């Protein structure tokens, strides 16, 4: 039920409504909007049971869906993508009728409900699920083999949707309060899901691994990982007490994992300092090896960075600092705060996940190596920014914005930290976000309003500029004798962000607007440069 309140997503003022040049289908709307068949019921609990046959690349199972009635209605939407098929839907032992429209299935309930009632349905399903083409970005099931020839299987589904492999309410605004995941697999293999392992049940030639999640969980955060895993672990003394850390890796990689995963406590120390306590102590923290790069599955972060620092051995910033940490451990675990604790309500606001988490890479370096290392890194990532589309996407159709959400997002946050000029307050804001929106789904507007309120700054134009346009502010300047003239171009209405410049290497704040402003400087024709921490283009104009 991780909705908290029903909020209409605010698109900002009409000047910033995105151009509807893209065409969207009915399926986009059924997936991306809060349809009437979704709105009337609130998720309470899932019990997902799935049996995995590696040889046939086949799955079968059922999802028991518990819900609370918010409004009176008799039709309920559940999502499941072909080639998987629904075998039967039941309620109180009776078979229910349903009508399918592509990936959406509309179920006619026979039981009459009143507001506040609790109900449940069971959706039985089976089939050969879509095989992941380019996981995790183009996801589904990954059916691989390890070096010993054993099955090595994993799911990933952000973007394409959790309904690619299990039936659920496939929209981010609503989450169950808790969940159970039961995974059947051949006896020689180990199945890892989210949360804590409650028990392992032997049944014929199978083992069933029962995992329990005690916190709200978003649908794409649910995962299944199967392999010839070995397990080791440790305990971390964190802000809320003892946090259990568990690692599941392929047998041949045990020694490498023991060395590389020493970075996990370092990550937790940095992120608990900046963001507050790890949000899922009750469910532990796991790092699980998978046959793709990795993903932020809640309390079951998946890892495939080949036991090396950087991003597959590469520094994405070009600064050298990206080789001081394992990108997947730091980035994907950072999502436990921004994605799994604070979750976007609509895919258009995916930058809330990716911008803050890309920024977490910078804060990891700040904590362990200092402010200059962090600045070198985040500024270095600007080379990856394309400025092709706005960071915010289209609402109601499951459409994120530009991939600039990562490093444009991190650089706008870095700029904001400098503007606030108070690192203690900035840390309080980041921790406050994780307290104010603890285990909630949010809109960009809520995040913007919170930061503006806590910083005591009107950041409306700031966020409009960096999130709702593809343009970087241009600070133009010219000098004449001892007069400095400056103005902003390519900016939204009311954009007046102060910046720090260096006049003959001496720092000074100036307050540009869209109109030319002039100030007197101490020397004629000074050498001018922009403080590199500001995400602004700086251009000299010749008269």
N, C-alpha and C positions, 0 to 999 in steps of 0.2 A: 504493500500500500504506500510505497514511497512517493506519494503525490504531495502531501502536506496540505496544499490548497489547490483548487482549480483556478489557474491564472490564464487569462488570455494572453498569448504571446504578443509583446509589443514590438512593432517593427521600427519604431522611431518616427520622427516627423516625416511627412509626405515627401520632402526633398530627398530622403534617403531610401525610399522604397525601391527595391532592386528592379531593374528592367526585366520584364517577363519575356525576354527574347528566346529563352529556352522553352521547349514544349514538353509538357508533362502529361502522363497518361492517367487513366482511372486507377491503375494499379499503384502508381506513385502516391495518389491521394489516399487510397485504402491503407497503404503501408505508413504514410507519413503524417496522417491527421488523426485527431481524436474523434473518431466517428461516433455517431449515436450508439452504435452497438458495442463500443468500448467504454463510453463515458458513464454509463449507468451502473457499472460494477467496479469494485475496488479489489485489486489483488490482495490476498492475505497469505497464501502458502501454495507452493508447488511441491509435489513429489514426482520427480522424473525418474522413471525406470527404463533403462535402455540396455538391450543385449546386443553386443557387437560381434559379428562373425568376420574375422579378418580375411579368411580364404575367399568368401563370396562377396566381400565388401558390402555387407548387408547389415542393416540394423532393424530391430523391432522392439516395441515397448509401449509404454503408455505414460501419460502425464495426468496426474490427479490435480485438479485446479480448484482451490478453495477461494471463495470470494465473498465480499460483503455488498449488500444491495444499497445503492445510493439513490436510485430512482426506479420507478416502476417501469419495467420493459420486459418483453418475453423473447427477444432475439439477442444473441451474444456472438461477438466476432472472435474467432481464433485463427491464427495464421500458421500455415505449413506449406512449404514450397515443394513443387514437383521436382524430381520424380518420386519423392516420398508421398505416400497415400494414407488417408485416414481409413482405418478398417472398421471402426465403430466408435460411437460416442454414447455414453450412458450417464444417467442420473438416477440415483436411488434404484439401481438395478434395471431400469427401463431404457430401451434404446431410443435415442433422439434423432429426429430428422434434421438434415442440414442442407444448405444450398451453397455451392462453391462459385466464387468469382475469382479465377486465377489463384493467387496465393491466399486469399481471404475466404474463410468458411463461416457461414452465418447459420447458427444453431438455434432451432426453435425449442424453447423450453416448455415443458408441460406443467411444471410446478409453478404455482402462483407465489410471488414474493411480495413482501412488504419492506419498506425502507428499514434498514438496520438488520435484516435477516442475513444469516450465513447460509451459503449453498456450496455445492461442489459438483463438478462434472469430471468424467474420466474420458480422455481422448486416447484411443488405441491407434497405433500407426506402425508402418513398416515400409521397407523398400531399400533401394540402393541410393544413398544420399549423393547429392552433387559433390564431385571430387574437386577439391580446391585447386584452382588454376595457378594462382600466384599468391599463396598465403603469406602474411595474413591479410593483404589488401584485397585480394579476390579469393574469398574463403570458401569453406565447406569442410569436408573430411580430407585429411592427408593420410594416404595409405602408403607407407614406406616400409623399408626393411633396414635393420641395423647391420653392422659389419659382420655379425654372426648369422645373418639370415632370419632373425626373429622379426615378427611384425612390430612396426614402430608407427603408432597411429595418434593423430591429434585433430582436434577441431579448432577452427577460427572463423569468426563470422561478423566482425564489426563491418558495417557498411551493407553487406549483402543481407544481414539480418539473422538472428538466432533461429528463425523459422526455417532456415536452410537445413537444419538437422533435428529440430524438435518442435512440437506444437506448443505455442504460447501466445500471450498477448504481446505482439511484436511491435511495441512502441515504447520509447524511453521514459515517458512521463510517469508510468506506474510500475512499481516493483513489489514483489512479495515481501512480507516482513521477515520471512525465513524460508528455508528450502531443504529438501532432502534429495540427494542424487544417488541412485543405485545403478551400478554399472556391472553388467555381466560380461565376462571375458574368458577365454581359454585358461585353464589352471596354471599353465607355465608363465603367464603374463601377469603384470600388475596394472591395475586401473586406478588412476588418480583423478579426483574431481576437486571441487571447491570445498572449503571449510575443513572440518576435522574428520578423520576416519573413525567411524563409530564401531564397525565390526566388519569382518570378512566371513561370508557364508559360502560353504561348499555345497554344490548342487550338481549331481551327475558329473559331467566332465568340465564343469564351469566353476568359476569363483565369482561371487557377487560382492563387490566392494560398496559399502554403504557409507556415504559421506553426508555430513550434516552442516548446513550453513545457518548460523544463528542471527545473522544480520540481514537487512535488506540487500538485494543484489540485482544489478541490472541484467537484462536478458543476454546481451552479448558477452557479459562477464562470466557466464556459465560455460564450463568446458569439460571435455573428456580427453584424457591422455592415457595411452596404453603402450606398454613396452616391457622389455626385460630390465626393469628398473631395480636399482638398489637404493636404499634410503639411509641417510645420515642426518643428524640435526644438532642443534645447540639451543641455548636459551639466551635471550637478550634482556638486559635489565633496562627497561624503558620508562617513560613518564607515567605509565599506568600500571607498572609492575613488571612481572616476568612475561615476556612474549616468546612463545615457542616458535622456533625456526626449523622447518623441515625441507630437505632437499631430495629430489628424486631424479637420478641421473642414470644413463645407460651404464651397464656393468663395466665396460672398458674405459669409461671416462671418470671413474671414481676419484683417482688421485688428482687429476687435473681439476676436477670440481672442488675438491677440498682446498686447493690453493686459490682458485679464482673466486670462490664464493666467500672468501674472507672479506670481500668488499661489502657484503650484505650488512653486517653491523655498522660499518662506516656510513653506508647509505642511510640507515635508520637513525643514526646519531645526528646526521646533518638535517634530515627531513623532519625529525621530531623537534629539533631546535627551531626551524623556520616555519613549519606548518602546524605543529602541535602533535599530540599523540597519534601513533598509527591507529587508523579508524576501526580495525577489526581484530582486536586482541582476542575476543572470544573464539574467533575462527582460525587463529594462528596465521603465520606467514609461510608460504611455500614457494620455492623456486623449482620448476619442473622442466627438464630437458625435452625439447620437441624437435621435429624434423623441419622446422622453418625458423625464421629469425627470432620471433618472440611476440608476446602480446600481454596486455594488462589484465588478464583474467583475475577477478577479485579473490584474494587470499590464495591464489594458485597461479602466480605469475609464470608465464612460460618463457623458456630461454633456449636460444639457438645461435648464440654469437660465437660459437666455436672456441670458447674458453680463451678469449683474447681481449685486450683493451681496445678502445675505440669502437667504431661501428664496422664490424667485420674487419678490424685491423686498420681502419681509416679514421682520420680526424676530420669530422664534418665542419670544423671551424677554421681549419688551416692555421690555427694559432700554436699548435703543439700541445695545448692543454687537453684536447680531446683524447689524447693517448694516456692520460693519467687515470682513467676510469673505464670500466666496462660499460659501454653505452646502454646495453639492454638491461643490465641490472639496475642502473640508475634511472633511466628513462621509464621503463615499464613499471618499476616499483613506485616511481613518482606518481603514477596514475592512481595509486591506491588513495591518494588524497584528492587529486583532480581527475575525476572520471568515475571512480567507484564510491568515494564518499560524497563529493559534489558532482552530480551527474546532470548533463544537459537534458532539458525537456524535449528539445527538437534538434534534429541533426544540423539545422542551419547554425546552431550555436556551438558546433563542435570545437571551436577555438578555445572554449572554456576548458576542455580537456587538454588539447594539444598545445595551446599557447602557454598556459601555466606550467605544464609538464616539461616543455622544452626549456622554460625558464628555470625549472628545478635543476637542470644540468648545471646551469650557471651558479645556482645557490649551493650545490654540492661542492663545486670548486671554491666558492667564497668561504665556506665553512672550513674546508681542509687546507686550502692553499692561499687564501687571502683575496682581497678585493680586486687587485690588479689582474690576477689570473682569471677571475670571474669575468671582468670587463673584457679582457683580451678575447676570451672564448665567445661571449655572447655577441660582441661586435664583429668577430670573425664570421659568425654564422650569417651575417647580412648578405654575404656573397651568394647565399642560396635563395634569396628572396627574388621573386619574379615580378611582383606588382602587376599581375595579369587580371585579377578579379578581386572584388571585396572579400575580406576574411569571413564575413557573415554570408551564409547562403540563402536559399529560398525556404520559406517556412511552409509547413504542412505537406511537403512532398518528399521528405527524406533526402534532402539535397544539401550537403555541406558547401561551404565556400571554398576559396582558394587554398591550395596546400601551403600558402604563405601563413596559414593559421599557426604553424609551428614557429618559424623564426621571425616573422613580423610580430606575432603574438609575444614572443619572448623579448624582443627589442622594445616594444611599446611598454612592457612592464619594467624593463630596465630603465627606460627613460622616465617612467613614472616614479620610480624609486629616487632618482636624482632630483626630480621636481619637488618631491615631498621634503627632501633635505633633513630627514630624521629617520635613521635606520631602525631605531627602537620602535617608532610608530609604524614603519613599513612592516617590520616583523609582526607587530600586533595586528596589523590589517590582514596579513596572510594567515596567521593563526585564527584570527577572528572569522574569516571566511569559512574555515573548517569547523568552527563552533556554531556560527549563525546558521549555516546550511548543512549541518551534520546529518548525514544519511538522507539528504533531500535531493530532489530534482529541481533545477533552476533554469531561468532564462538569463540571457546576457544582461537584460535590463536590471534584474535583481543584483547581479554582480557589480555592474556599473554604479548603481545607486548606493550600494554598501560602501564601495571604495570612496565615492564622493563624500558620503556622510562622514566616514571615519577620518578622511584626510582634510575635511573642512574646505574642500575645493570643488568648484563647479566644473566637472570634467566632461560635460555633455559634448562640447565641440571636440575635445581631445579624442573621445571614443568614436564619435561620428567620423572623424578624419581617418583614424587608423583601422577601424573595423568596417566602415560602411562605404568607403571609397577605395580605389586601387592606387591612389596618389600618395606620395610622400611629400610632406610640406617642403617647399623651397624657400630658403631664407636668402633673399637677394640683398646685396649691399654695395655701396660705392662710397668713396671718400673724396673730399675736396678740402685741401689744407688740413685744418684741425676739426673738421666736421665729418661725422659718420652718419650716413643715411642707410636705412634698412627697412625692409618690408617682407611680408609673406606673400607667396603666390602658390597656386594650385592647392588652396585650402578651402575648407567649408566655411559657411557663415559663422562669424563670431570666434573663429580660431585665433587665439592670442597667447599661445603658450610662451612663457618666458624661457630664454635660453642663456647659457653661460658661454661667453666667447673669451678668447685670449687676445688681449691688446698688448703687443710686444711682450708676449708670454705672461702677462698679468691677467688673472681671471676677473671678469666683470659680468654681471647680469644685465641683459637688455630685455626690453618688453615689446617685441614686434607685433604689428597688426597687418591687416591687408593694405593699409594706407602707409605711405612713406612717413617714417619717423626720423628725427635727427637728434643727435646728441653731440656735445663738444667733447673732444678727447684731448689728452695732455700733450700729445706730440702730433706734428703734421705727418700725413700719409703713413700711418702706423702699419706694422705687420699684423694681420688679423687671421685668426683661425677659430674654428668652432670646437668647443669641448666635444670630444669624440663620443661621449656617452649619450648625446642627444641624437635621436633617429630622425635627422633632418638633412636635406641637401643644402649645401652652403655655396653660393655662387656670387662671384664678383661681377658687377655690371659696369660696363664702360659707357660713359656719357657720349 
